Amino acid sequence: MPLNDAWQAEQVARLTCSERARFARISRPQRRAQFVMAHYILREALMSGGLHDARIEVDAEGRLQVHASAALYASIAHSEDCVAVIVAG
């Protein structure tokens, strides 16, 4: 998948209000790219698990919250050019 400006803009448009608010507070370009990719991967993981109704939110402290028909926990980690997403439930 291309990681160009158009793709990133498309993914940002898919973010929830709380995700967009968190994204807006990130100033470093690399960290912004990590955020977009990680949230894209998380959405793909949820959908591949059949959780099409899942909603991703970010609380005031930046913690991830997944609201879905099943009880889930999700975590995102990032370092340099890498991101990792874990979903458990």
N, C-alpha and C positions, 0 to 999 in steps of 0.2 A: 504494500500500500504506500502511496506517495506521502511523504511528510513535507509537502509544500504549503505555501500560505493559503491556498484555496482549500486544501483538505483540512488544515487546522481551523480555518474560519467555519467550515461546515460542521466540524466537531464541536466547536465553541457554541454554535447555534443550537446544538442538541442538549447542552448542559441545562440543569435546573437552575432556578434563581439563586439558590444558595451556592451552587457550584460556580456560577458566573461571578458571584460576589467574591468568592475566594480567589478565583482566577484573576480578577481585576486587581487584587492586592499583591499579586506576584509581579515583581519588577524585572527579574533576570530572565532573559530570553530562553536560556537552557531550562530553567526551572518551569517556565510556562509550557515549553514543549513537553517536558516530562509529565506535567499535570494533564495536558490534553491526551497524550498517549495512554497514560495509566487509566484515565476515566473511560477512554475508548475500549481498552482491553477489558476493564471491569464490566462494561455494558455487554460486550460480546460474550464474556463468560456467563453472565446472568442469562442472556438469551439462549446460549447453547445448553444451559441447564433447564430450559423451559420456563424461565421466570420472566416472561415478556411484560408482566405488570410491575416489575421492580422499579423503584424510584430511588435515585441516589441523592443524598443530601449531605451537606457539610455544615457542622455546627460552628458556633462562634469561635471555638478554639481551633478549628480546622480539622476536627475529627470526622471521619467518614461514617455515615449512617446509611444503611440500605433498608428500605421499606419494601417488603415483598410478601407474597402469600405464605412463604415459609420463613421460619426464623433463621436469619443468616448473620454471619460476621464477615466483614471484608477488611482487608488491610492492603495498603499500597506502600511500597518502599522504592526509593530512587537513589541512585549514585552515579555521578558523571553522566554517561550516555545511556544508562540502563534503568529500566523500571521493572518492578515485579508486583504482581497482583495475586492475592490469595483470597479465596472465598471458601468459607466453611459453614456448615449448618447441620 
